[in-house]
């Protein structure tokens, strides 16, 4: 009993927990076969998508069921610019983010004032419009239903990312950096402004938060991250086609955030792990996969509506303040 | 006009000129003129549906008036957005408390500092030195405000978990965190027990004495109105029907009529129907 509580106490220390998780991620690819590394790559891509939707859905509480659209824009930006103009994949990471972000800014500017379900319908339509446009092959760029083939490997000087293990590190470095940046944001006035809007928009406005500006910022940032995920996805598969960006993908991202817990970064990782591992584990009973998945979601909503790992408030902030005051005294 | 006012310094903080707000066919506020002088506590009273909250919502930018102007420290703020108005120096509370329920008490107060801070996206992501210093300021000031309303012990408690009376005070602390020149309180004593109301009155009197702030409030509790106000304005049916010192308003036949109906039955509602 005493032993258990001591272990618990040790595990409660944030830096230790984080370093254990990081160590596990570093060691993992050297212990398993390529098949499991590939699963972890898609886990990483879903984690990034989950993090991107979490900004909009988790932090600000805006329903977005068209997020796959931004993922698609990132992937196609990478695919087209790489195959037509030979721009290196790594250079295309920021460009894909920018393209998706710009698109989000343009389409959401006029509709950002819509509330709840109304905004949801707009995002739903938007996701479909993007997919249909890709199928229709505008300006002969997107290759219609077949998509775009022959996308390069990312290369960094002499280092070419062409094996599973290298892709694994590429995606998880991106996810890691995103987590660091998003955690900083959560504890800044911008992260708080997002949360204030989610909690009570009228009170947030009366407290000095320009809700329009911060909602748009969330969409733009969320789209940018989804664009980055699209870039990695495109170069990993070496081809993109519209069927990878269906409404179902948007639903999966939505599930990732709901399963994990809205606004919780560890929660998103758990949700993404569940979504990417689930089909693999249940491969033998493929017929019943969706049945089990659906039941799991319903049970989740009934018994743990806040998610598996909801964001805890208070204690964490308290510690960081002690750190801060300690530093200012020194 | 302000000759009878106890605390008046002669400087007008807030002024409305011919304010009119119409909802469909209903004239909620009709040609309303108000002057709030620096350093005073002005109470806006009136029966239910008199248009008091509508006046507040127009002043704090939630509604745009059909006619008239709102001047704050001489500047025309008519139709400005709520988030701008608080940055000009008018902070408010709501009749039905509006906190951020799933955030801590401290985070709730920190909301008031938003308009007084400026860190952007990149400095927040990369935690620049300036951003960290600003965060420390936000916390420090918010903690002091929390202490001022005696809620320091609930610092890391979620706002939804504290008692109703404490939630009211937390909302006031959030408003104060923005360092307002004018504090606009919509029925601050509603839902409070007599003791809590006493505490609130003492708190507001103390606030006026110690800080450079002016208070405009809507109130139903007559004890509080009489005990705290320097000046009382009475609204009925969207119009100002009387104003004066609490004592004068209390004795005004128009005010008694608005609240209780006319004494003379012949000219009352029964006869005209």
Interface residues (C-beta under 8 A of the other chain):
Chain A: X181 X184 X185 X187 X188 X189 X190 X191 X192 X193 X195 X196 X199 X200 X202 X203 X204 X205 X206 X207 X208 X209 X210 X211 X217 X221 X313 X314 X315 X317 X318 X321 X324 X328
Chain B: X60 X62 X81 X82 X83 X86 X87 X91 X92 X94 X98 X99 X100 X101 X102 X103 X104 X106 X107 X110 X111 X112 X113 X114 X115 X116 X117 X119 X120 X121 X124 X125 X126 X127 X131 X132 X134 X135 X136 X138 X139 X155 X156 X157 X158 X174 X178
